[in-house]
């Protein structure tokens, strides 16, 4: 499943458990793979940078 800008995603920890839900704000192809996705999380200032293996797209119902 492809993750795109403005997708709602779950951020997962190393055990695969959900730790937050956010919105993909930017995808930077020039960053390291583990820091490629900038995710905005409500209640936090700034962005969280994660890799694709830490994201799970939230499907609309």
PDBQT receptor file of N, H, CA, C and O in Angstrom, charges set to zero:
ATOM      1  N   UNK A   1       0.841  -1.167   0.000  1.00  0.00    +0.000 N 
ATOM      2  CA  UNK A   1       0.000   0.000   0.000  1.00  0.00    +0.000 C 
ATOM      3  C   UNK A   1       0.896   1.244   0.000  1.00  0.00    +0.000 C 
ATOM      4  O   UNK A   1       1.810   1.365   0.816  1.00  0.00    +0.000 OA
ATOM      5  N   UNK A   2       0.626   2.137  -0.902  1.00  0.00    +0.000 N 
ATOM      6  H   UNK A   2      -0.116   2.039  -1.565  1.00  0.00    +0.000 HD
ATOM      7  CA  UNK A   2       1.425   3.350  -1.030  1.00  0.00    +0.000 C 
ATOM      8  C   UNK A   2       0.967   4.403  -0.026  1.00  0.00    +0.000 C 
ATOM      9  O   UNK A   2      -0.230   4.614   0.170  1.00  0.00    +0.000 OA
ATOM     10  N   UNK A   3       1.926   5.050   0.599  1.00  0.00    +0.000 N 
ATOM     11  H   UNK A   3       2.898   4.878   0.441  1.00  0.00    +0.000 HD
ATOM     12  CA  UNK A   3       1.635   6.131   1.540  1.00  0.00    +0.000 C 
ATOM     13  C   UNK A   3       1.963   7.440   0.842  1.00  0.00    +0.000 C 
ATOM     14  O   UNK A   3       3.049   7.607   0.287  1.00  0.00    +0.000 OA
ATOM     15  N   UNK A   4       1.006   8.373   0.876  1.00  0.00    +0.000 N 
ATOM     16  H   UNK A   4       0.124   8.238   1.327  1.00  0.00    +0.000 HD
ATOM     17  CA  UNK A   4       1.158   9.656   0.207  1.00  0.00    +0.000 C 
ATOM     18  C   UNK A   4       0.999  10.790   1.209  1.00  0.00    +0.000 C 
ATOM     19  O   UNK A   4       0.536  10.590   2.332  1.00  0.00    +0.000 OA
ATOM     20  N   UNK A   5       1.393  11.982   0.779  1.00  0.00    +0.000 N 
ATOM     21  H   UNK A   5       1.769  12.145  -0.133  1.00  0.00    +0.000 HD
ATOM     22  CA  UNK A   5       1.200  13.179   1.585  1.00  0.00    +0.000 C 
ATOM     23  C   UNK A   5      -0.286  13.352   1.881  1.00  0.00    +0.000 C 
ATOM     24  O   UNK A   5      -1.126  13.101   1.017  1.00  0.00    +0.000 OA
ATOM     25  N   UNK A   6      -0.607  13.773   3.076  1.00  0.00    +0.000 N 
ATOM     26  H   UNK A   6       0.075  13.977   3.778  1.00  0.00    +0.000 HD
ATOM     27  CA  UNK A   6      -1.955  13.996   3.609  1.00  0.00    +0.000 C 
ATOM     28  C   UNK A   6      -2.689  12.714   3.991  1.00  0.00    +0.000 C 
ATOM     29  O   UNK A   6      -3.854  12.773   4.383  1.00  0.00    +0.000 OA
ATOM     30  N   UNK A   7      -2.037  11.561   3.886  1.00  0.00    +0.000 N 
ATOM     31  H   UNK A   7      -1.091  11.513   3.567  1.00  0.00    +0.000 HD
ATOM     32  CA  UNK A   7      -2.645  10.324   4.379  1.00  0.00    +0.000 C 
ATOM     33  C   UNK A   7      -2.613  10.317   5.904  1.00  0.00    +0.000 C 
ATOM     34  O   UNK A   7      -1.672  10.817   6.518  1.00  0.00    +0.000 OA
ATOM     35  N   UNK A   8      -3.636   9.752   6.494  1.00  0.00    +0.000 N 
ATOM     36  H   UNK A   8      -4.401   9.346   5.995  1.00  0.00    +0.000 HD
ATOM     37  CA  UNK A   8      -3.655   9.538   7.938  1.00  0.00    +0.000 C 
ATOM     38  C   UNK A   8      -2.986   8.196   8.198  1.00  0.00    +0.000 C 
ATOM     39  O   UNK A   8      -3.313   7.194   7.562  1.00  0.00    +0.000 OA
ATOM     40  N   UNK A   9      -2.047   8.185   9.140  1.00  0.00    +0.000 N 
ATOM     41  H   UNK A   9      -1.781   8.998   9.657  1.00  0.00    +0.000 HD
ATOM     42  CA  UNK A   9      -1.266   6.982   9.407  1.00  0.00    +0.000 C 
ATOM     43  C   UNK A   9      -1.159   6.724  10.906  1.00  0.00    +0.000 C 
ATOM     44  O   UNK A   9      -1.256   7.639  11.724  1.00  0.00    +0.000 OA
ATOM     45  N   UNK A  10      -0.960   5.463  11.239  1.00  0.00    +0.000 N 
ATOM     46  H   UNK A  10      -0.881   4.720  10.574  1.00  0.00    +0.000 HD
ATOM     47  CA  UNK A  10      -0.603   5.068  12.596  1.00  0.00    +0.000 C 
ATOM     48  C   UNK A  10       0.910   4.982  12.643  1.00  0.00    +0.000 C 
ATOM     49  O   UNK A  10       1.530   4.470  11.711  1.00  0.00    +0.000 OA
ATOM     50  N   UNK A  11       1.509   5.473  13.711  1.00  0.00    +0.000 N 
ATOM     51  H   UNK A  11       1.005   5.888  14.468  1.00  0.00    +0.000 HD
ATOM     52  CA  UNK A  11       2.946   5.330  13.924  1.00  0.00    +0.000 C 
ATOM     53  C   UNK A  11       3.130   4.159  14.882  1.00  0.00    +0.000 C 
ATOM     54  O   UNK A  11       2.526   4.113  15.954  1.00  0.00    +0.000 OA
ATOM     55  N   UNK A  12       3.969   3.222  14.480  1.00  0.00    +0.000 N 
ATOM     56  H   UNK A  12       4.460   3.260  13.610  1.00  0.00    +0.000 HD
ATOM     57  CA  UNK A  12       4.172   1.999  15.248  1.00  0.00    +0.000 C 
ATOM     58  C   UNK A  12       5.538   2.000  15.916  1.00  0.00    +0.000 C 
ATOM     59  O   UNK A  12       6.497   2.561  15.386  1.00  0.00    +0.000 OA
ATOM     60  N   UNK A  13       5.623   1.367  17.087  1.00  0.00    +0.000 N 
ATOM     61  H   UNK A  13       4.845   0.911  17.518  1.00  0.00    +0.000 HD
ATOM     62  CA  UNK A  13       6.920   1.212  17.745  1.00  0.00    +0.000 C 
ATOM     63  C   UNK A  13       7.629  -0.022  17.175  1.00  0.00    +0.000 C 
ATOM     64  O   UNK A  13       7.124  -0.644  16.241  1.00  0.00    +0.000 OA
ATOM     65  N   UNK A  14       8.764  -0.373  17.714  1.00  0.00    +0.000 N 
ATOM     66  H   UNK A  14       9.175   0.132  18.473  1.00  0.00    +0.000 HD
ATOM     67  CA  UNK A  14       9.549  -1.499  17.190  1.00  0.00    +0.000 C 
ATOM     68  C   UNK A  14       8.852  -2.845  17.378  1.00  0.00    +0.000 C 
ATOM     69  O   UNK A  14       9.203  -3.817  16.710  1.00  0.00    +0.000 OA
ATOM     70  N   UNK A  15       7.866  -2.915  18.283  1.00  0.00    +0.000 N 
ATOM     71  H   UNK A  15       7.581  -2.125  18.827  1.00  0.00    +0.000 HD
ATOM     72  CA  UNK A  15       7.091  -4.143  18.504  1.00  0.00    +0.000 C 
ATOM     73  C   UNK A  15       5.843  -4.206  17.629  1.00  0.00    +0.000 C 
ATOM     74  O   UNK A  15       5.093  -5.181  17.689  1.00  0.00    +0.000 OA
ATOM     75  N   UNK A  16       5.613  -3.167  16.812  1.00  0.00    +0.000 N 
ATOM     76  H   UNK A  16       6.222  -2.375  16.764  1.00  0.00    +0.000 HD
ATOM     77  CA  UNK A  16       4.447  -3.132  15.945  1.00  0.00    +0.000 C 
ATOM     78  C   UNK A  16       3.190  -2.616  16.610  1.00  0.00    +0.000 C 
ATOM     79  O   UNK A  16       2.101  -2.732  16.048  1.00  0.00    +0.000 OA
ATOM     80  N   UNK A  17       3.323  -2.042  17.806  1.00  0.00    +0.000 N 
ATOM     81  H   UNK A  17       4.208  -1.947  18.262  1.00  0.00    +0.000 HD
ATOM     82  CA  UNK A  17       2.173  -1.500  18.521  1.00  0.00    +0.000 C 
ATOM     83  C   UNK A  17       2.003  -0.020  18.194  1.00  0.00    +0.000 C 
ATOM     84  O   UNK A  17       2.986   0.711  18.065  1.00  0.00    +0.000 OA
ATOM     85  N   UNK A  18       0.763   0.413  18.062  1.00  0.00    +0.000 N 
ATOM     86  H   UNK A  18      -0.035  -0.181  18.167  1.00  0.00    +0.000 HD
ATOM     87  CA  UNK A  18       0.458   1.805  17.736  1.00  0.00    +0.000 C 
ATOM     88  C   UNK A  18       0.855   2.717  18.891  1.00  0.00    +0.000 C 
ATOM     89  O   UNK A  18       0.521   2.451  20.045  1.00  0.00    +0.000 OA
ATOM     90  N   UNK A  19       1.572   3.800  18.570  1.00  0.00    +0.000 N 
ATOM     91  H   UNK A  19       1.843   4.016  17.632  1.00  0.00    +0.000 HD
ATOM     92  CA  UNK A  19       1.933   4.773  19.604  1.00  0.00    +0.000 C 
ATOM     93  C   UNK A  19       1.332   6.145  19.332  1.00  0.00    +0.000 C 
ATOM     94  O   UNK A  19       1.261   6.978  20.236  1.00  0.00    +0.000 OA
ATOM     95  N   UNK A  20       0.894   6.393  18.091  1.00  0.00    +0.000 N 
ATOM     96  H   UNK A  20       0.952   5.717  17.357  1.00  0.00    +0.000 HD
ATOM     97  CA  UNK A  20       0.275   7.681  17.760  1.00  0.00    +0.000 C 
ATOM     98  C   UNK A  20      -0.403   7.581  16.402  1.00  0.00    +0.000 C 
ATOM     99  O   UNK A  20      -0.134   6.672  15.617  1.00  0.00    +0.000 OA
ATOM    100  N   UNK A  21      -1.290   8.541  16.146  1.00  0.00    +0.000 N 
ATOM    101  H   UNK A  21      -1.509   9.279  16.784  1.00  0.00    +0.000 HD
ATOM    102  CA  UNK A  21      -1.915   8.686  14.833  1.00  0.00    +0.000 C 
ATOM    103  C   UNK A  21      -1.606  10.091  14.358  1.00  0.00    +0.000 C 
ATOM    104  O   UNK A  21      -1.699  11.047  15.128  1.00  0.00    +0.000 OA
ATOM    105  N   UNK A  22      -1.237  10.221  13.088  1.00  0.00    +0.000 N 
ATOM    106  H   UNK A  22      -1.161   9.445  12.462  1.00  0.00    +0.000 HD
ATOM    107  CA  UNK A  22      -0.897  11.522  12.546  1.00  0.00    +0.000 C 
ATOM    108  C   UNK A  22      -1.178  11.604  11.063  1.00  0.00    +0.000 C 
ATOM    109  O   UNK A  22      -1.761  10.694  10.472  1.00  0.00    +0.000 OA
ATOM    110  N   UNK A  23      -0.752  12.715  10.464  1.00  0.00    +0.000 N 
ATOM    111  H   UNK A  23      -0.278  13.454  10.943  1.00  0.00    +0.000 HD
ATOM    112  CA  UNK A  23      -0.943  12.979   9.045  1.00  0.00    +0.000 C 
ATOM    113  C   UNK A  23       0.412  13.189   8.397  1.00  0.00    +0.000 C 
ATOM    114  O   UNK A  23       1.240  13.941   8.911  1.00  0.00    +0.000 OA
ATOM    115  N   UNK A  24       0.642  12.529   7.270  1.00  0.00    +0.000 N 
ATOM    116  H   UNK A  24      -0.030  11.918   6.852  1.00  0.00    +0.000 HD
ATOM    117  CA  UNK A  24       1.908  12.680   6.556  1.00  0.00    +0.000 C 
ATOM    118  C   UNK A  24       1.955  14.085   5.964  1.00  0.00    +0.000 C 
ATOM    119  O   UNK A  24       1.109  14.450   5.148  1.00  0.00    +0.000 OA
ATOM    120  N   UNK A  25       2.936  14.864   6.375  1.00  0.00    +0.000 N 
ATOM    121  H   UNK A  25       3.623  14.568   7.039  1.00  0.00    +0.000 HD
ATOM    122  CA  UNK A  25       3.078  16.237   5.913  1.00  0.00    +0.000 C 
ATOM    123  C   UNK A  25       4.048  16.347   4.744  1.00  0.00    +0.000 C 
ATOM    124  O   UNK A  25       3.899  17.221   3.890  1.00  0.00    +0.000 OA
ATOM    125  N   UNK A  26       5.044  15.459   4.705  1.00  0.00    +0.000 N 
ATOM    126  H   UNK A  26       5.165  14.749   5.399  1.00  0.00    +0.000 HD
ATOM    127  CA  UNK A  26       6.055  15.532   3.656  1.00  0.00    +0.000 C 
ATOM    128  C   UNK A  26       6.744  14.177   3.516  1.00  0.00    +0.000 C 
ATOM    129  O   UNK A  26       6.930  13.449   4.490  1.00  0.00    +0.000 OA
ATOM    130  N   UNK A  27       7.115  13.863   2.281  1.00  0.00    +0.000 N 
ATOM    131  H   UNK A  27       6.963  14.454   1.490  1.00  0.00    +0.000 HD
ATOM    132  CA  UNK A  27       7.915  12.673   2.002  1.00  0.00    +0.000 C 
ATOM    133  C   UNK A  27       9.158  13.159   1.272  1.00  0.00    +0.000 C 
ATOM    134  O   UNK A  27       9.064  13.708   0.174  1.00  0.00    +0.000 OA
ATOM    135  N   UNK A  28      10.317  12.959   1.878  1.00  0.00    +0.000 N 
ATOM    136  H   UNK A  28      10.393  12.513   2.770  1.00  0.00    +0.000 HD
ATOM    137  CA  UNK A  28      11.567  13.463   1.320  1.00  0.00    +0.000 C 
ATOM    138  C   UNK A  28      12.407  12.292   0.833  1.00  0.00    +0.000 C 
ATOM    139  O   UNK A  28      12.961  11.542   1.636  1.00  0.00    +0.000 OA
ATOM    140  N   UNK A  29      12.500  12.138  -0.472  1.00  0.00    +0.000 N 
ATOM    141  H   UNK A  29      12.049  12.748  -1.125  1.00  0.00    +0.000 HD
ATOM    142  CA  UNK A  29      13.238  11.028  -1.085  1.00  0.00    +0.000 C 
ATOM    143  C   UNK A  29      14.740  11.107  -0.821  1.00  0.00    +0.000 C 
ATOM    144  O   UNK A  29      15.443  10.113  -1.003  1.00  0.00    +0.000 OA
ATOM    145  N   UNK A  30      15.247  12.265  -0.397  1.00  0.00    +0.000 N 
ATOM    146  H   UNK A  30      14.676  13.073  -0.249  1.00  0.00    +0.000 HD
ATOM    147  CA  UNK A  30      16.681  12.454  -0.196  1.00  0.00    +0.000 C 
ATOM    148  C   UNK A  30      17.138  12.182   1.233  1.00  0.00    +0.000 C 
ATOM    149  O   UNK A  30      18.337  12.204   1.511  1.00  0.00    +0.000 OA
ATOM    150  N   UNK A  31      16.208  11.927   2.134  1.00  0.00    +0.000 N 
ATOM    151  H   UNK A  31      15.234  11.909   1.909  1.00  0.00    +0.000 HD
ATOM    152  CA  UNK A  31      16.562  11.592   3.514  1.00  0.00    +0.000 C 
ATOM    153  C   UNK A  31      16.878  10.109   3.624  1.00  0.00    +0.000 C 
ATOM    154  O   UNK A  31      16.585   9.324   2.723  1.00  0.00    +0.000 OA
ATOM    155  N   UNK A  32      17.479   9.747   4.740  1.00  0.00    +0.000 N 
ATOM    156  H   UNK A  32      17.718  10.385   5.472  1.00  0.00    +0.000 HD
ATOM    157  CA  UNK A  32      17.699   8.324   5.037  1.00  0.00    +0.000 C 
ATOM    158  C   UNK A  32      16.343   7.628   5.061  1.00  0.00    +0.000 C 
ATOM    159  O   UNK A  32      15.347   8.244   5.440  1.00  0.00    +0.000 OA
ATOM    160  N   UNK A  33      16.281   6.357   4.664  1.00  0.00    +0.000 N 
ATOM    161  H   UNK A  33      17.090   5.856   4.356  1.00  0.00    +0.000 HD
ATOM    162  CA  UNK A  33      14.994   5.649   4.649  1.00  0.00    +0.000 C 
ATOM    163  C   UNK A  33      14.263   5.656   6.001  1.00  0.00    +0.000 C 
ATOM    164  O   UNK A  33      13.033   5.660   6.037  1.00  0.00    +0.000 OA
ATOM    165  N   UNK A  34      15.012   5.657   7.104  1.00  0.00    +0.000 N 
ATOM    166  H   UNK A  34      16.011   5.654   7.075  1.00  0.00    +0.000 HD
ATOM    167  CA  UNK A  34      14.388   5.649   8.434  1.00  0.00    +0.000 C 
ATOM    168  C   UNK A  34      13.839   7.010   8.854  1.00  0.00    +0.000 C 
ATOM    169  O   UNK A  34      13.193   7.118   9.896  1.00  0.00    +0.000 OA
ATOM    170  N   UNK A  35      14.090   8.054   8.053  1.00  0.00    +0.000 N 
ATOM    171  H   UNK A  35      14.615   7.966   7.207  1.00  0.00    +0.000 HD
ATOM    172  CA  UNK A  35      13.639   9.413   8.383  1.00  0.00    +0.000 C 
ATOM    173  C   UNK A  35      12.914  10.063   7.214  1.00  0.00    +0.000 C 
ATOM    174  O   UNK A  35      12.794  11.287   7.169  1.00  0.00    +0.000 OA
ATOM    175  N   UNK A  36      12.438   9.280   6.287  1.00  0.00    +0.000 N 
ATOM    176  H   UNK A  36      12.536   8.285   6.324  1.00  0.00    +0.000 HD
ATOM    177  CA  UNK A  36      11.884   9.757   5.019  1.00  0.00    +0.000 C 
ATOM    178  C   UNK A  36      10.534  10.468   5.169  1.00  0.00    +0.000 C 
ATOM    179  O   UNK A  36      10.242  11.393   4.410  1.00  0.00    +0.000 OA
ATOM    180  N   UNK A  37       9.718  10.056   6.125  1.00  0.00    +0.000 N 
ATOM    181  H   UNK A  37       9.955   9.306   6.741  1.00  0.00    +0.000 HD
ATOM    182  CA  UNK A  37       8.353  10.574   6.258  1.00  0.00    +0.000 C 
ATOM    183  C   UNK A  37       8.249  11.549   7.426  1.00  0.00    +0.000 C 
ATOM    184  O   UNK A  37       8.592  11.205   8.558  1.00  0.00    +0.000 OA
ATOM    185  N   UNK A  38       7.773  12.773   7.151  1.00  0.00    +0.000 N 
ATOM    186  H   UNK A  38       7.495  13.052   6.232  1.00  0.00    +0.000 HD
ATOM    187  CA  UNK A  38       7.514  13.761   8.203  1.00  0.00    +0.000 C 
ATOM    188  C   UNK A  38       6.036  13.679   8.543  1.00  0.00    +0.000 C 
ATOM    189  O   UNK A  38       5.183  13.897   7.683  1.00  0.00    +0.000 OA
ATOM    190  N   UNK A  39       5.733  13.366   9.798  1.00  0.00    +0.000 N 
ATOM    191  H   UNK A  39       6.426  13.190  10.497  1.00  0.00    +0.000 HD
ATOM    192  CA  UNK A  39       4.347  13.164  10.223  1.00  0.00    +0.000 C 
ATOM    193  C   UNK A  39       3.996  14.202  11.286  1.00  0.00    +0.000 C 
ATOM    194  O   UNK A  39       4.732  14.411  12.250  1.00  0.00    +0.000 OA
ATOM    195  N   UNK A  40       2.853  14.841  11.080  1.00  0.00    +0.000 N 
ATOM    196  H   UNK A  40       2.255  14.671  10.297  1.00  0.00    +0.000 HD
ATOM    197  CA  UNK A  40       2.332  15.807  12.038  1.00  0.00    +0.000 C 
ATOM    198  C   UNK A  40       1.362  15.087  12.963  1.00  0.00    +0.000 C 
ATOM    199  O   UNK A  40       0.452  14.394  12.509  1.00  0.00    +0.000 OA
ATOM    200  N   UNK A  41       1.566  15.260  14.261  1.00  0.00    +0.000 N 
ATOM    201  H   UNK A  41       2.306  15.824  14.630  1.00  0.00    +0.000 HD
ATOM    202  CA  UNK A  41       0.715  14.628  15.260  1.00  0.00    +0.000 C 
ATOM    203  C   UNK A  41       0.037  15.729  16.065  1.00  0.00    +0.000 C 
ATOM    204  O   UNK A  41       0.700  16.623  16.592  1.00  0.00    +0.000 OA
ATOM    205  N   UNK A  42      -1.284  15.659  16.156  1.00  0.00    +0.000 N 
ATOM    206  H   UNK A  42      -1.822  14.933  15.728  1.00  0.00    +0.000 HD
ATOM    207  CA  UNK A  42      -2.026  16.670  16.892  1.00  0.00    +0.000 C 
ATOM    208  C   UNK A  42      -1.573  16.682  18.352  1.00  0.00    +0.000 C 
ATOM    209  O   UNK A  42      -1.472  15.636  18.993  1.00  0.00    +0.000 OA
ATOM    210  N   UNK A  43      -1.306  17.874  18.862  1.00  0.00    +0.000 N 
ATOM    211  H   UNK A  43      -1.388  18.724  18.341  1.00  0.00    +0.000 HD
ATOM    212  CA  UNK A  43      -0.864  18.009  20.245  1.00  0.00    +0.000 C 
ATOM    213  C   UNK A  43       0.642  18.129  20.395  1.00  0.00    +0.000 C 
ATOM    214  O   UNK A  43       1.127  18.482  21.471  1.00  0.00    +0.000 OA
ATOM    215  N   UNK A  44       1.392  17.844  19.340  1.00  0.00    +0.000 N 
ATOM    216  H   UNK A  44       0.998  17.557  18.466  1.00  0.00    +0.000 HD
ATOM    217  CA  UNK A  44       2.850  17.975  19.349  1.00  0.00    +0.000 C 
ATOM    218  C   UNK A  44       3.251  19.118  18.437  1.00  0.00    +0.000 C 
ATOM    219  O   UNK A  44       2.654  19.304  17.377  1.00  0.00    +0.000 OA
ATOM    220  N   UNK A  45       4.254  19.883  18.834  1.00  0.00    +0.000 N 
ATOM    221  H   UNK A  45       4.739  19.732  19.695  1.00  0.00    +0.000 HD
ATOM    222  CA  UNK A  45       4.756  20.922  17.943  1.00  0.00    +0.000 C 
ATOM    223  C   UNK A  45       5.857  20.312  17.085  1.00  0.00    +0.000 C 
ATOM    224  O   UNK A  45       6.643  19.499  17.572  1.00  0.00    +0.000 OA
ATOM    225  N   UNK A  46       5.919  20.688  15.846  1.00  0.00    +0.000 N 
ATOM    226  H   UNK A  46       5.281  21.349  15.451  1.00  0.00    +0.000 HD
ATOM    227  CA  UNK A  46       6.916  20.145  14.939  1.00  0.00    +0.000 C 
ATOM    228  C   UNK A  46       6.435  18.845  14.305  1.00  0.00    +0.000 C 
ATOM    229  O   UNK A  46       5.243  18.541  14.287  1.00  0.00    +0.000 OA
ATOM    230  N   UNK A  47       7.398  18.091  13.787  1.00  0.00    +0.000 N 
ATOM    231  H   UNK A  47       8.366  18.338  13.802  1.00  0.00    +0.000 HD
ATOM    232  CA  UNK A  47       7.105  16.854  13.078  1.00  0.00    +0.000 C 
ATOM    233  C   UNK A  47       7.886  15.693  13.666  1.00  0.00    +0.000 C 
ATOM    234  O   UNK A  47       8.926  15.880  14.298  1.00  0.00    +0.000 OA
ATOM    235  N   UNK A  48       7.376  14.507  13.451  1.00  0.00    +0.000 N 
ATOM    236  H   UNK A  48       6.531  14.355  12.938  1.00  0.00    +0.000 HD
ATOM    237  CA  UNK A  48       8.075  13.281  13.812  1.00  0.00    +0.000 C 
ATOM    238  C   UNK A  48       8.561  12.672  12.501  1.00  0.00    +0.000 C 
ATOM    239  O   UNK A  48       7.779  12.537  11.561  1.00  0.00    +0.000 OA
ATOM    240  N   UNK A  49       9.841  12.301  12.423  1.00  0.00    +0.000 N 
ATOM    241  H   UNK A  49      10.476  12.411  13.187  1.00  0.00    +0.000 HD
ATOM    242  CA  UNK A  49      10.412  11.726  11.214  1.00  0.00    +0.000 C 
ATOM    243  C   UNK A  49      10.590  10.229  11.415  1.00  0.00    +0.000 C 
ATOM    244  O   UNK A  49      11.276   9.791  12.339  1.00  0.00    +0.000 OA
ATOM    245  N   UNK A  50       9.960   9.446  10.535  1.00  0.00    +0.000 N 
ATOM    246  H   UNK A  50       9.402   9.802   9.785  1.00  0.00    +0.000 HD
ATOM    247  CA  UNK A  50       9.977   7.990  10.656  1.00  0.00    +0.000 C 
ATOM    248  C   UNK A  50      10.148   7.350   9.283  1.00  0.00    +0.000 C 
ATOM    249  O   UNK A  50      10.043   8.010   8.249  1.00  0.00    +0.000 OA
ATOM    250  N   UNK A  51      10.413   6.055   9.301  1.00  0.00    +0.000 N 
ATOM    251  H   UNK A  51      10.498   5.519  10.141  1.00  0.00    +0.000 HD
ATOM    252  CA  UNK A  51      10.515   5.278   8.072  1.00  0.00    +0.000 C 
ATOM    253  C   UNK A  51       9.208   4.586   7.753  1.00  0.00    +0.000 C 
ATOM    254  O   UNK A  51       8.307   4.520   8.590  1.00  0.00    +0.000 OA
ATOM    255  N   UNK A  52       9.109   4.070   6.544  1.00  0.00    +0.000 N 
ATOM    256  H   UNK A  52       9.840   4.123   5.864  1.00  0.00    +0.000 HD
ATOM    257  CA  UNK A  52       7.881   3.413   6.089  1.00  0.00    +0.000 C 
ATOM    258  C   UNK A  52       7.530   2.205   6.960  1.00  0.00    +0.000 C 
ATOM    259  O   UNK A  52       6.353   1.903   7.157  1.00  0.00    +0.000 OA
ATOM    260  N   UNK A  53       8.554   1.512   7.485  1.00  0.00    +0.000 N 
ATOM    261  H   UNK A  53       9.510   1.758   7.326  1.00  0.00    +0.000 HD
ATOM    262  CA  UNK A  53       8.291   0.337   8.317  1.00  0.00    +0.000 C 
ATOM    263  C   UNK A  53       7.619   0.689   9.639  1.00  0.00    +0.000 C 
ATOM    264  O   UNK A  53       7.118  -0.199  10.329  1.00  0.00    +0.000 OA
ATOM    265  N   UNK A  54       7.601   1.971  10.001  1.00  0.00    +0.000 N 
ATOM    266  H   UNK A  54       8.008   2.692   9.441  1.00  0.00    +0.000 HD
ATOM    267  CA  UNK A  54       6.950   2.406  11.238  1.00  0.00    +0.000 C 
ATOM    268  C   UNK A  54       5.564   2.994  10.989  1.00  0.00    +0.000 C 
ATOM    269  O   UNK A  54       4.929   3.494  11.918  1.00  0.00    +0.000 OA
ATOM    270  N   UNK A  55       5.086   2.939   9.738  1.00  0.00    +0.000 N 
ATOM    271  H   UNK A  55       5.602   2.533   8.984  1.00  0.00    +0.000 HD
ATOM    272  CA  UNK A  55       3.806   3.537   9.397  1.00  0.00    +0.000 C 
ATOM    273  C   UNK A  55       2.810   2.497   8.922  1.00  0.00    +0.000 C 
ATOM    274  O   UNK A  55       3.170   1.520   8.266  1.00  0.00    +0.000 OA
ATOM    275  N   UNK A  56       1.569   2.722   9.259  1.00  0.00    +0.000 N 
ATOM    276  H   UNK A  56       1.276   3.516   9.791  1.00  0.00    +0.000 HD
ATOM    277  CA  UNK A  56       0.466   1.907   8.755  1.00  0.00    +0.000 C 
ATOM    278  C   UNK A  56      -0.642   2.861   8.354  1.00  0.00    +0.000 C 
ATOM    279  O   UNK A  56      -1.130   3.628   9.184  1.00  0.00    +0.000 OA
ATOM    280  N   UNK A  57      -1.045   2.824   7.092  1.00  0.00    +0.000 N 
ATOM    281  H   UNK A  57      -0.649   2.201   6.417  1.00  0.00    +0.000 HD
ATOM    282  CA  UNK A  57      -2.072   3.728   6.588  1.00  0.00    +0.000 C 
ATOM    283  C   UNK A  57      -3.415   3.398   7.229  1.00  0.00    +0.000 C 
ATOM    284  O   UNK A  57      -3.781   2.232   7.371  1.00  0.00    +0.000 OA
ATOM    285  N   UNK A  58      -4.147   4.450   7.616  1.00  0.00    +0.000 N 
ATOM    286  H   UNK A  58      -3.850   5.398   7.500  1.00  0.00    +0.000 HD
ATOM    287  CA  UNK A  58      -5.478   4.301   8.187  1.00  0.00    +0.000 C 
ATOM    288  C   UNK A  58      -6.466   4.445   7.036  1.00  0.00    +0.000 C 
ATOM    289  O   UNK A  58      -6.529   5.492   6.391  1.00  0.00    +0.000 OA
ATOM    290  N   UNK A  59      -7.229   3.402   6.784  1.00  0.00    +0.000 N 
ATOM    291  H   UNK A  59      -7.179   2.552   7.308  1.00  0.00    +0.000 HD
ATOM    292  CA  UNK A  59      -8.205   3.406   5.694  1.00  0.00    +0.000 C 
ATOM    293  C   UNK A  59      -9.485   4.092   6.128  1.00  0.00    +0.000 C 
ATOM    294  O   UNK A  59      -9.926   3.936   7.267  1.00  0.00    +0.000 OA
ATOM    295  N   UNK A  60     -10.084   4.855   5.218  1.00  0.00    +0.000 N 
ATOM    296  H   UNK A  60      -9.726   4.982   4.293  1.00  0.00    +0.000 HD
ATOM    297  CA  UNK A  60     -11.376   5.480   5.487  1.00  0.00    +0.000 C 
ATOM    298  C   UNK A  60     -12.462   4.415   5.475  1.00  0.00    +0.000 C 
ATOM    299  O   UNK A  60     -12.396   3.438   4.730  1.00  0.00    +0.000 OA
ATOM    300  N   UNK A  61     -13.437   4.626   6.297  1.00  0.00    +0.000 N 
ATOM    301  H   UNK A  61     -13.491   5.421   6.902  1.00  0.00    +0.000 HD
ATOM    302  CA  UNK A  61     -14.535   3.642   6.389  1.00  0.00    +0.000 C 
ATOM    303  C   UNK A  61     -15.579   3.914   5.332  1.00  0.00    +0.000 C 
ATOM    304  O   UNK A  61     -16.576   3.196   5.250  1.00  0.00    +0.000 OA
TER     305      UNK A  61
